[in-house]
Amino acid sequence: MSRLLLTTVCRPLGGPDQGPSMGVDVMKGQLCVNQGAFRTSGVGVAYGLEYIAANLDSPTVVLHWPSRRELVRELRRGPWEVVGISFTFQLIPKMVEAVRLVREHAPGARVVLGGYGTAAPEAAEHADLVCAGDGIAYMRELLGEQVGEPVRHPTLVYGNRVLSLPVRAGRKAVVVSGLGCAVGCDFCASSHKFGRRYQPLVPDGDELFEVMDDIWRRTGVDEFQLLDENFLVDRERAMRLAERCEQAGRWFEFFTFSSVAALSRYSADELCRIGVSAVWVGLEGRQAGYAKLRGEPLAELCARLRHHGILVCGSMIIGYDYQTPQIVDAELDAILEAEPHYLQCLIYGPTPGTPLWERLDGEGRWLGGPPGEGVPHGRCDGYELGFHHPTLSSAQMSALQHHCLDRDLHHGGFSLFRVIETWLEGWLNLRDATSPHLQARARIYERKLRACRPLVSAGLPHAPNDQVRRRMVVLRSRLRHGFGRRGLRERAVERVVIPAAAAWTRLKLRQDWLQEPRLTRRTYRC
């Protein structure tokens, strides 16, 4: 029987040829870029590799973020029939290095490339085979296994850290409910990788409940990261999940991706019934013309979600042709008025295979190369302009991006404390509710608030301005009023443990210590 090795590229990650967001901590690289120690952190894995491995019959080893030495050591444990390497466009230099190591240390293996980086025209030059679409179906066919079998969901549980301390209440299980998106935004690699079609991995609410319930029974984790480009578009599936939860008297909560248009079709009560606790919403640019932006006014939408304690991550894009610094500031004003808990601000990115890439290529607008030759890999990570803009230079665009992130920080403070504020609002509004799903959600908020309370005092000295500091003082007072006097243990955590952890985290960030992920190795049928 065939033996497979599936791996990411090797660490270290980031650097001048890869872009600043290429680390695997999305909070550090994208959502809380300028928030220092007071941010949640967590290392992700290449979920696609785990899904492929779980859905094969062949013995498979999966490596996430190995060093060169760790990858070589695994390669020498062969023989391997196939080595699959997952990478993104920005990590092409790392992919080339990984392929070289495979050729040297496992010369009999066929090299298969997968992931978003396969859209780059030069990717095929380095491998024997390229998987450009559904990795499960591709590998099943390649290995002569049964194609079309139901998808099996691996057990993927990960935790988060705050101030370098593990958060026990923050453990989440990952479920991928679908691939691709039919919306087809011009910059979106996910949509165009799958031909602007949505491919459900969990077709209905009954199956989704069964998947989540099975993971909960085996792991005790009832909080999920539901990966889906626009989960709430399928209202029938979402509401059926809510019905199954009600029938079983079991309530899950999960983070997922959505759009203003889809969210506008649900009440906050319905979202709690379904289990939505946080949503990542693409806000892009107001004049970009995407249909997904049509719906309820953003400030009203975010206000009613906050009432039920639901968190919002807003993602804006700068670099559209129509944008000037004044227009960007006006668009940011509307976002800040809505007060999302996290703000991602990325520069319009020409990822290969998208209509944006093709349009800019046809117009001869690349920075760094003539038409048809593409752009440097690091300019497609959302932190550097890769094309000629009508009014802004690359340096001006980067300065504008930093300006947006700084305005967000000085307006709302650290995202961590915005989250605590909203959990408190949700708890106060739902604790006397009669509906079982709202009672369950209120208990979740109470558990999280008790765990987070010591953080607020520790963050006060580091508030970015007096306005935010006053807001944090009010938050601390409301928590004391809601939960009473602190016990001896909580006071010790607040006065000793949290300040020490904050100082250690700031030192690590300043010295760039321990910022790389460790190897995660998982085996299937071995």
Buried (B, 14 or more C-beta within 10 A) or exposed (E): EBBBBBBBBBBBBBEEBBBBBBBBBBBBBBBBBEBBBBBBBBBBBBBBBBBBBBBBBBBBBBBBBBBEEBBBEBBEEBEBBBBBBBBBBBBBBBBBBBBEBBBEBBEEBBBBBBBBBBBBEEBEEBBEBBBBBBBBBBBBEBBEBEEEEEBEBBBBBBBBBBBBBEBEEBBBBBBBBBBBBEBBBBBBBBBBBBEBEBEBBBBBBBBBBEBBBEBBEEEEBBBBBBBBBBBBBBEEBBBBBBBBBBEEEBBBBBBBBBBBBBBBEBEBBBBBBBBBBBBBBBBBBBEBEBEBBEBBEBEEBBEBBBBBBBBBBBBBBBBBEEBEBEBBBEBBEBBBEBBBBBBBBBBBBBBBBBBBBBEBBEEEBBBEEEEEEBBBBBBBBBBBBBBBBEEBEBEEBBEBBEBBBEBBBBBBBBBBBBBBBBBBBBBBBBBEBEEEBBBBBBBBBBBBBBBBBBBBBBBBEBBBEEEBBEBBBEBBEBBEEBBEEBEEEBEEBBEEBBBBBBEBBBEBBEEEEEBBBEBBEBEBBE
